[in-house]
Amino acid sequence: MTTIQMTLSQHPEDAPAIGAPDRADLSYGALAAHLLAVRKALNAMGIGRGDRVAIVLPNGPEMASAFLAVAAAASAAPLNPAYTQDEFSFYLEDLRAKLVIVESGSTSPVRASAEALGVPVVEIKVGKDAPAGKFSFAAHDLAGTPSRSGWSEGRDEALVLHTSGTTSRPKVVPLSTANVLASARHIAKALDLTGEDVGLSIMPLFHIHGLIASLLASMSAGAHVVCTPGFNALKFFQWFAAVNPTWYTAVPTMHQAILGRAARNPEALENSRLRFARSSSSSLPPPVMAEMEATFHCPVIEAYGMTEAAHQMASNPLPPKMRKPGTVGIAAGPEIAIMDEGGKLLAQGESGEIVIQGPNVTAGYENNPKANAENFTNGWFRTGDLGFLDKDGYLTISGRLKEIINRGGEKIAPREVDDVIQAHPAVEQVVTFAMPHDKLGEAVAAVVVLREGQSADAADLKAFAAEKLAAYKVPSKILIVDDIPKGATGKLQRIGLAEKLGLA
């Protein structure tokens, strides 16, 4: 049975595994030894396989190695360090966490939440001049015997996350060791990752995209991953020049922010050895993809992922195979099909709900029979996304079922409106969303960020959209802003946007 520890141990011991700007690397041999030391320490605290450990650490190499170690020996529950005390209290209680890991001297409100719930908190400390990712536990008085010790195996839970919960109570998504390792292998295979690759990690490591695509896929392939303190457009090219990565993965809003700084960093671009950049977690507008490829002189690989699939489901392939802008590529791990409302699988080219099945897909939501009945049909997981497969097997996503705008019975896919407005030369970013309407129920609205030095007003953009869209799809309201509100992972979220922008 493959374990995370075995996966790491199959690579050359002296090869660099985890790095960080201005820190010495942690080799694969040292990382394997570190995982063993953490496992023994957790077992001595009474924590073992299946026990959930909340990790509340800032982005960086220690967050990376803590995730790997806890996932290998228990169940990792990474939480956003920016949560409020009320949010921490909800997640700790909902997860039934047995332990919370924080950094030395942390003043995080998770401490108060944990104390109120009786969950022990332990600090990690990093020695002076320690290699990236190496830590030990500070003094504590925890002692116990776990019910199950040793390394977590196939069916053992390795990672537990919540869905975003934009419209309802967040659902608990348990992912097994087999799930996360399968997804990591799928990503490494799709990207042809090898021990020669160096990934620059800028995604949050409390999010499935950062944990699996950036970190665990690299570890699966024996590659080197350099962990930053998190995404920062002002520092990206400084890190890029210092690390000289062969690839990185991010959400579209991050790619767009990076493009906005690219012209000021010609030397970093000139010396780049990037063999591809990867984009996932929301749609990448084709004009942005084209601009990225022209800027970095490498292919941009758009992929499709979600928490319930331990991230990746589909990916555009690397050259010489075909990349299709506007699609999320071909099945890259699980099997993909299109299903109608009644559960019938549809033919090629027909639109319906995207469904998946495979070794990386969760066995089901925890303690939620209603959600499981709604989301699983004949062994297929219903993603909630609408789309179709073309004659070459490339998947196009037309929107989310919950995001479809219902304007007096007329259904509008926000992405279709996005793609039209995005083509305006003055537009840098656009998000189309539903806003309340007293007679129609919902109306079409859009929020736009203009390119630096460009000008356009709402009337200009409406007129531009009207050239390509039916009248009922043209936004009745267009807001031009400096920045569009984003979720914790940098992802643009349509649901709730009307409220955030004062249009509800």
C-alpha positions, 0 to 999 in steps of 0.5 A, a space after each residue: 500500500 502506497 503511503 505519502 512517506 513511501 512516495 517521498 522516499 523513492 527519490 534521491 536522498 540528496 535531491 532538493 525537495 522544499 526550498 524558500 527564498 533566502 533559505 537552504 533547501 531541505 533534501 528528500 532524505 532530510 524531508 523523509 527523516 523530518 516526517 518520521 520525527 513529526 510522526 513520532 512526536 504526534 504519536 507521543 501526543 496521542 495523535 495517530 491515523 485518522 485524527 484530525 489536526 488543524 494547521 494554522 500556519 502562514 504560507 511558506 516551507 513550514 506550512 508545506 512540510 507540516 501538511 506533508 507530515 500530518 497528512 502522512 501520519 494523521 489527517 491534515 485540516 489546513 485552515 486559513 490563518 485570516 479566519 476570525 475567532 468565530 470562523 475558527 470555532 465553527 471549523 474546529 468544532 465541525 471537524 472535531 479537531 484533536 490538535 491545533 498546530 500554530 507557529 511559535 509566538 502566534 497570537 492567532 484567534 484560533 488559540 481562543 477558539 481551541 481553548 473554549 472547545 478544549 482542543 490542545 494547541 502546540 507550537 512549532 519552532 524553527 531553529 536558526 539557520 534551519 533548512 526550509 521546512 525543518 521544524 520541531 515542536 515547542 515544549 508542551 505537556 501533551 501525552 497519550 497513545 494513539 488508537 492507530 499509529 504508523 503511516 496513513 495508508 490508502 483508505 486512511 483520511 489524509 486531508 479534510 477540507 470544507 467546500 466554499 459554502 457560498 450559498 449554504 453551510 460548508 460541506 466537509 470533504 474527506 480525502 483519503 491517502 489514495 485520493 490525494 496521491 492519485 491526484 498528485 500523480 495525475 498532475 505530475 503526469 499531465 505536466 511531465 514533471 521530473 526531478 529537474 523541475 523547480 516550481 515556484 509556490 505562490 498559491 495558499 497552502 490551505 487550499 487544494 490547488 496549492 496543496 496538491 498541484 503545487 506541492 504534492 505533485 512536485 513531491 510525487 515527481 521528485 521535483 523541487 518546490 520553492 515556497 513563498 510567503 504567499 502571492 504578492 504581485 510586487 515581489 513575484 518577479 523578485 522571487 522569479 529571478 532568484 528561483 528561476 523556476 521551470 513552472 508555476 501554477 496560479 488562479 487567473 487573477 494572480 496571472 493577470 496581476 503578474 502580467 500587470 508587472 511584467 513590463 517592468 521586469 524585462 531582465 527576469 523575463 529574458 533569463 526565464 527558463 519557464 517551460 510552462 505556466 499552469 492556470 486552474 480554479 476558475 476560467 482563464 480568459 483566452 485573451 489573457 492566455 494569449 498575453 501570458 504566452 507572448 510575455 513568458 514565451 512558453 505554453 500556458 496550461 489551463 486545468 480544471 479542478 475542485 476539492 471533491 476531486 482532490 483538485 485535478 479533473 482535466 488539463 490541456 496537454 503540453 506541446 506538441 499536443 494541442 492546447 485549446 484556449 477556452 477549454 480546460 483540456 482533456 480528462 487528466 485523471 478521472 473519467 469525465 462525462 456529461 449527464 442530464 438532469 435525469 442521470 442519463 449520460 449524453 453524447 459528444 457535443 451535448 451540453 449538460 452537467 459535468 460528472 466524474 469518477 476515478 481514484 482521486 474522487 472523494 467517497 462522499 461528504 461527511 455526515 451529509 446523506 442529502 448532499 451525497 444523494 444529490 451529488 452522486 448518481 450511479 457512481 458518478 460525482 455531479 460537479 455542479 458545472 455545466 459544459 460539453 465535450 467536443 469531438 477531440 474530447 476537450 471539455 468546455 465549461 459554460 458555467 455553474 448551475 448555481 451561477 446561471 442568471 435567471 432573468 425572467 425565465 431567460 437563462 444566461 451563462 455569466 462566462 459567455 458575457 465575460 468572454 465578450 466584454 473581456 475582448 474589449 481592448 480597455 478591459 483587464 478583468 470582468 466578472 458577470 453576476 446576477 443582481 436582484 430585480 424587482 420584476 424579473 427576479 434577476 438582472 445581468 450585472 458586470 464589474 470591470 477593471 480597466 487596463 492601466 492607461 485605458 479608458 471606457 465607461 459603462 455605456 461604451 462597454 454595453 454598446 460593445 457587448 450589444 454587438 455580440 450578445 442578444 439584448 437580454 444578455 447585455 448587462 443592465 448595470 456595469 460597474 468600473 472599479 479598481 479592484 474586484 472583491 475576491 475570495 480567500 484564495 484569490 479566486 473571483 466568486 460570482 455568488 454574493 458579489 451583488 451584495 459585496 458591491 452594494 447592488 443587492 
